[in-house]
Amino acid sequence: MATSEGREVVAILDAGAQYGKLIDRCVRELKVETDLLPLSVSADEVRAGNYKAVIISGGPNSVYASDAPPFDSAIFELGLPVLGICYGFQLINKTFGGSVHAKEHRQDGQQHVWLDTTCALFKGLSEQELVLLTHGDSIDSPANGFSIVSRAGSIIAGLAHPERPIFAVQFHPEVELSVHGRDMFRNFLFGVAGCSGLYTMVDRELGAIQEIQDTLGDKKALVLVSGGVDSSVCAALLNKAVGHERVVALHIDNGFMRLDESVKVKVSLERLGLPLHVIDASEDFYNATTEIKRKDGTTYTTKRLKETTAPEEKRKIIGDTFMRVAEKVVSSFNLKPEDVFLAQGTLRPDLIESASKLASSNADAIKTHHNDTELVRLLREQGRVLEPLKDYHKDEVRELGRQLGLATDLVMRQPFPGPGLAIRVLCTEEPYITDDFDSTNMLLQALVGQTVEDPKIVQKAANAISGLGDIGAPLLHLSGYHATLLPIRSVGVQGDGRTYSYVAALTCEADEPDWSILFLLARVIPRVCHSVNRIVYAWGAPILGPVRQITTTHLTPPVLQQLKEADDVVNRLLLENNLIQTISQVPVVLAPVDPDASLDMPSTRRSVAIRTFITSDFMTGRPVVPGEELPLAVLRSMVSQIQKIEGVSRVMYDLTAKPPGTTEWE
Ligand SMILES: Nc1ncnc2c1ncn2[C@@H]1O[C@H](COP(=O)(O)OP(=O)(O)OP(=O)(O)O)[C@@H](O)[C@H]1O
């Protein structure tokens, strides 16, 4: 544990909550440094750390469980300001003699709470504030000497000690759903703990540069730059720290980058004086094959990537080819292992995830899947890995990147999968049509109020809608909507696994659909049509279906070009309208289907799906409702620009939550 001599550091004791990372980010955004420590840390260690305050996070356990994590209550006797959140709230209450009981039903959701605005924690806030409450335990009686400073209905939601700087809240001020949570942290850090916000980006940059210089001594740094934010910022920082003569920056263009991405990253780094070696390996990738092991232990050689359609084979070929190409490129630089350090853009959340026990340096496991060449392996084995961004969250890396002078569209780029656009082209040679294609198609039609002959199917649809209760009412007399199954499949989540199932398309006779109806249908359809896991809205005239043919699609340069252009339209508009951070991710997907093709003429056109996704944990999430986080005018502009791209049939909007759909389509 670092001592905080001359620094201003708050200790966050991690009780295991998935929101722990967010507390860390909130405090750091207020320019106060943090150390993440295990809940079991001793009072002596906390004293030695010279912290300004202690925050105890939420956690999945009950403080009364026999396996509740150990905690040294002498921490409360150090005289430090303490803020307990959720589990921390109950821990404080229990330690000081209050009682907690398990409630029959969990309480999860955003709700209004009453706040005592004379309490230092809530200074400047309103008496009623919207916060996120998630908990199964609840406090019956407050701890001795503590005052109740917040309530959620009849539930005690906040406690404070009148004389000692100890505060506890049941809700989660660290999440965005707690609208003024940030102000509570500000009150705690600056008003109660006396912090002054010394942890500025400029100071941090100087600290990181010093660390790079100390670690490297007179050695060189090798950095593989993907075109993403992290490795680009890492390269720019190294360049500033030790100069371009001592940084070897390599980028491999695999053919699946975004439009002009490789050129943009090269130009942006070169503007800072760092030459980026760009290796165009796209032909190697398109033509690559690999060996795949079957379950029975035998192996087979795949077709070439540009002839392959199976998603797993595509991924494997790309991963293996990357290693082969990287090996060749790295060795062509003749770097002596003893003269080099490997630099990578590992971030703080990566570290917290891999070692939430102690956010020490253990990120190797995370990045090993990529850039696994002999030299890289050797450097890792010898511990010659430099991770200058290990103290940064994503937003902070973006800020640092801007400060270092990287181009805005580069530092604002959204997360992008390793195999790039290759997994956003659904490849196929034949339609996906199973035995239940026609019956599922009819059920879909019945759900949107179209006339269907089969009374059993009509009944099934009616039952599903009535199962929604009151919220299903708008679907009872629906008219003007159409639904059709598409003969393609995309990946979705089912139970603990992933499965490939149909995509269903909704269309509407009116120019502008009622988005609330579409989202309602997207909820009900996968519940009744078990072989559908993704629902899209398709702009344009109603698709009367059934659609039974696909457009043969492989990973070839013209196909990729189509997707690159569509992806570029979406990303450009997101950037121009400041939506990159509001919406977590927006994969743009090329679907091998032209719903308007006539049955006897094979089509060469494909559809483009816009998949918006909002999530804080990346495990579950929801699409954006147009008109809310994504203004309708921006969306219309995306659609009209994509429609102009050559070979594009329909533009579609993915309406599926996760589960049942995943973020990506394959
Ligand atoms: N095309 C590429 N050329 C060079 N290096 C690459 C390439 N793709 C990946 N890498 C290297 O592998 C690392 C891990 O790849 P991954 O796609 O998981 O990136 P990441 O963790 O999202 O980081 P970034 O934001 O830099 O892309 C990258 O940080 C980079 O060092």
The ligand as an SDF file (V2000), in Angstrom:
LIG
                    3D

 31 33  0  0  0  0  0  0  0  0999 V2000
   -4.4330   -4.0510  -34.9260 N   0  0  0  0  0  0  0  0  0  0  0  0
   -3.5740   -3.9600  -33.9050 C   0  0  0  0  0  0  0  0  0  0  0  0
   -2.3310   -3.4760  -34.0750 N   0  0  0  0  0  0  0  0  0  0  0  0
   -1.4580   -3.3930  -33.0580 C   0  0  0  0  0  0  0  0  0  0  0  0
   -1.7490   -3.7540  -31.8060 N   0  0  0  0  0  0  0  0  0  0  0  0
   -2.9740   -4.2200  -31.5390 C   0  0  0  0  0  0  0  0  0  0  0  0
   -3.9580   -4.3630  -32.5710 C   0  0  0  0  0  0  0  0  0  0  0  0
   -5.0750   -4.8650  -32.0140 N   0  0  0  0  0  0  0  0  0  0  0  0
   -4.8010   -5.0410  -30.7040 C   0  0  0  0  0  0  0  0  0  0  0  0
   -3.5320   -4.6600  -30.4040 N   0  0  0  0  0  0  0  0  0  0  0  0
   -2.8780   -4.6840  -29.0960 C   0  0  0  0  0  0  0  0  0  0  0  0
   -3.5660   -5.5870  -28.2250 O   0  0  0  0  0  0  0  0  0  0  0  0
   -4.0820   -4.8820  -27.0840 C   0  0  0  0  0  0  0  0  0  0  0  0
   -5.3930   -5.5020  -26.6470 C   0  0  0  0  0  0  0  0  0  0  0  0
   -6.3390   -5.4240  -27.6860 O   0  0  0  0  0  0  0  0  0  0  0  0
   -7.8540   -5.0230  -27.3810 P   0  0  0  0  0  0  0  0  0  0  0  0
   -8.5680   -5.0130  -28.6680 O   0  0  0  0  0  0  0  0  0  0  0  0
   -8.3320   -5.8850  -26.2820 O   0  0  0  0  0  0  0  0  0  0  0  0
   -7.6340   -3.5050  -26.9230 O   0  0  0  0  0  0  0  0  0  0  0  0
   -8.2330   -2.6060  -25.7360 P   0  0  0  0  0  0  0  0  0  0  0  0
   -7.9550   -3.2430  -24.4340 O   0  0  0  0  0  0  0  0  0  0  0  0
   -9.6200   -2.2130  -26.0960 O   0  0  0  0  0  0  0  0  0  0  0  0
   -7.2660   -1.3240  -25.8850 O   0  0  0  0  0  0  0  0  0  0  0  0
   -7.3230   -0.2040  -26.9960 P   0  0  0  0  0  0  0  0  0  0  0  0
   -8.2670    0.8700  -26.4650 O   0  0  0  0  0  0  0  0  0  0  0  0
   -5.9240    0.3000  -27.1260 O   0  0  0  0  0  0  0  0  0  0  0  0
   -7.8260   -0.8570  -28.2620 O   0  0  0  0  0  0  0  0  0  0  0  0
   -4.1690   -3.4250  -27.5370 C   0  0  0  0  0  0  0  0  0  0  0  0
   -4.1400   -2.5250  -26.4440 O   0  0  0  0  0  0  0  0  0  0  0  0
   -2.9370   -3.3130  -28.4170 C   0  0  0  0  0  0  0  0  0  0  0  0
   -1.7720   -3.1630  -27.6270 O   0  0  0  0  0  0  0  0  0  0  0  0
  1  2  1  0
  2  3  1  0
  2  7  2  0
  3  4  2  0
  4  5  1  0
  5  6  2  0
  6  7  1  0
  6 10  1  0
  7  8  1  0
  8  9  2  0
  9 10  1  0
 10 11  1  0
 11 12  1  0
 11 30  1  0
 12 13  1  0
 13 14  1  0
 13 28  1  0
 14 15  1  0
 15 16  1  0
 16 17  2  0
 16 18  1  0
 16 19  1  0
 19 20  1  0
 20 21  2  0
 20 22  1  0
 20 23  1  0
 23 24  1  0
 24 25  2  0
 24 26  1  0
 24 27  1  0
 28 29  1  0
 28 30  1  0
 30 31  1  0
M  END
$$$$
